[in-house]
Amino acid sequence: MIKIGCVCGMGLGSGLLVKMGVNKVLKNAGYKEDTWQCEVLDVSTARQPGIDIYVTTSEFATGLMDTPAKVVTVLNLFNEKEIEKALIPVYKEVLENKKE
Amino acid sequence: MLVILEIVKGMFSQASILVGMIAMVGLIALKKPFANIVSGTLKTIIGWIILSAGATVVSGVTGYLGDLFIAVLNIPNAALPVNEVFSALVQQDAVLGPMVAWVFLGAFIVNILIALLTKWKYIYLTGHVILFNSVLTVAMFSLMPPIASSPLLVIVLSSVITGITMVLFPTLSAPFMEKIIGSKDFVLGHPGTIAYATSGFLGQFVGKKEDDSEKIKFPAWIGFMREPLVAMGFIMLIIFVVISLIGMSKGVNVEEILGSPWWLQCFIQALTFAGGIGVILLGVRSVLAEIVPAFRGISEKIVPNAVPALDCPVVFPYAQNALLLGYLSSIAGGLVVMFIQIASGGALGGVILPSMIVHFFCGGTAGIFGNSTGGWKGAVLGGIINGVMFTFLAGLVYTSLAGLNPAWAGSSFGDTDLGFIGSILGYISTLIK
């Protein structure tokens, strides 16, 4: 199980947009729905153990850079193509590391 | 038969169960697996209950703050406008809570109908703002006895008004959004649009967009200000300490109000407030987690060519320095109006304390809109416009809201659009009382 944290300022609106995008992108890429878990988080409480990948914008990414998780930043939160391009390579890498 | 009717009636009188049922209908409509429907419905109900728990935490703190303001400065009408807090307080109400839940559903339907039948094809996907708007309209109509006597009428009117705002304000943002993001892919669905559009319009008169704010370098220490929850706790600490110090210089025994030692109590209360907001956020997040994707899925089927209206952080990456400039100048603009409100002695409604959440999100977005037409000068102007406008409007709205329930004193709505709709409805309520 890969845990993905979708981070925005309050964890309400745009984090949920990212979550919807991430779920769609991973599903379209052919991954099984129970192999990842996607959570919306606010920037102040986003740092927590167990998260493998953060998806957020550059605005909120700086505070997450020193965590063991991978940080994926996107410019347009609603653009699924952009999420796909940024997330899939990182997702594959995390998946590989988990297998080892 | 009668027993079943009683059970249904009982369930419908619980806002949490109503919201859970909205989520359930959405999940069924999207043909989700049975297990997902059950867990999604329960999680939505749990979210609503978490919301109540958070409201209890923050209302304790606003109580202390209100007592301090009265004892030290003799200001009985000081309020901190945090939409999340006020909404959480209202939804606890046995009468208003279930109505809010119905309006939450009704507003979605009105939005889809407008998008389907008119040329304004916007679908509003910022769930928490729909919730705030539902709370605001229900609260305001409940102040008008001829309308409040019929819960159905309150629900219908509130749904229509909330639904209209879900198309009107995104339309207002559209021309500016095209400039900022460089496409027509989405528009803004956030309740500060009156300030954003004004900032975008006036920005061109104060500066050139070539003087982009992205050329400015900010010091690193300012980073913590970018975390709304932390900034909120910090500003609450400042407010508590400043008022306590003024109190002590006047000979008021602040430890009688706060407990002792006063400085430690200030610290704990300020951070308890931020913690309470954190709990409320968790609740709202759980409520929206199933409902917003369901709304999106359903609306995409009914109005496939609609443009989504999205939450304000979607523009943040396009101008991060303008965000910070707007944020800081919004605080300045808000403070000026706050002192005017204090000096007016109640003539301008409530005294609106600086709410960092509103300043950050709305001030920052206004800064980005201003920057898109007037460069860094436009960004600064945008922030000031937002701070001045929302503080002024929130003061007016507080006059109406304060009459609702004494237990909700010290809390109010922030953002300009909420203030605008609220003060219009508040004015109408004084006419038909």
Contacts between the chains, C-beta under 8 A, distances in Angstrom:
chain1	res1	chain2	res2	distance
A	8	B	311	7.7
A	8	B	313	5.2
A	9	B	227	7.8
A	9	B	228	5.3
A	9	B	313	5.8
A	9	B	360	7.0
A	9	B	361	6.7
A	10	B	84	7.9
A	10	B	228	6.1
A	10	B	229	7.6
A	10	B	281	5.6
A	10	B	357	7.4
A	10	B	361	7.8
A	11	B	281	5.7
A	11	B	282	8.0
A	11	B	285	5.4
A	12	B	126	8.0
A	12	B	127	7.5
A	12	B	128	4.6
A	12	B	281	6.6
A	12	B	284	5.8
A	12	B	285	6.2
A	12	B	288	6.7
A	12	B	311	7.2
A	13	B	125	7.8
A	13	B	126	4.6
A	13	B	127	7.1
A	13	B	128	6.2
A	13	B	129	7.4
A	13	B	190	7.8
A	13	B	310	7.2
A	13	B	311	2.7
A	13	B	312	7.6
A	13	B	313	7.0
A	14	B	310	7.1
A	14	B	311	4.6
A	14	B	312	7.8
A	14	B	313	4.0
A	14	B	314	5.9
A	15	B	285	7.9
A	16	B	127	7.2
A	16	B	285	7.8
A	16	B	288	6.0
A	16	B	289	7.0
A	16	B	292	5.6
A	16	B	293	7.7
A	17	B	125	7.0
A	17	B	310	6.2
A	17	B	311	6.9
A	17	B	314	7.3
A	20	B	292	7.8
A	20	B	293	5.5
A	20	B	296	6.8
A	40	B	285	5.5
A	40	B	289	6.9
A	42	B	228	8.0
A	42	B	229	6.6
A	42	B	278	7.6
A	42	B	281	5.8
A	43	B	226	7.5
A	43	B	227	5.3
A	43	B	228	7.7
A	43	B	229	7.8
A	44	B	227	4.8
A	44	B	228	7.6
A	44	B	229	4.1
A	44	B	230	5.6
A	44	B	278	7.3
A	45	B	229	7.7
A	45	B	278	6.5
A	57	B	313	6.8
A	57	B	316	5.9
A	57	B	317	4.5
A	58	B	317	5.5
A	58	B	320	6.9
A	59	B	226	6.9
A	59	B	313	7.1
A	59	B	316	4.5
A	59	B	317	6.1
A	59	B	320	5.8
A	59	B	323	7.2
A	60	B	226	7.5
A	62	B	223	6.8
A	63	B	223	7.3
A	63	B	226	7.8
A	63	B	227	7.2
A	74	B	317	7.8
A	75	B	317	4.8
A	75	B	318	7.5
A	76	B	181	7.0
A	76	B	185	7.5
A	76	B	314	7.4
A	76	B	317	7.6
A	77	B	310	7.5
A	77	B	313	7.1
A	77	B	314	5.1
A	77	B	317	8.0
A	78	B	185	6.7
A	78	B	186	5.3
A	78	B	308	6.8
A	78	B	310	6.0
A	78	B	314	6.3
A	79	B	185	7.3
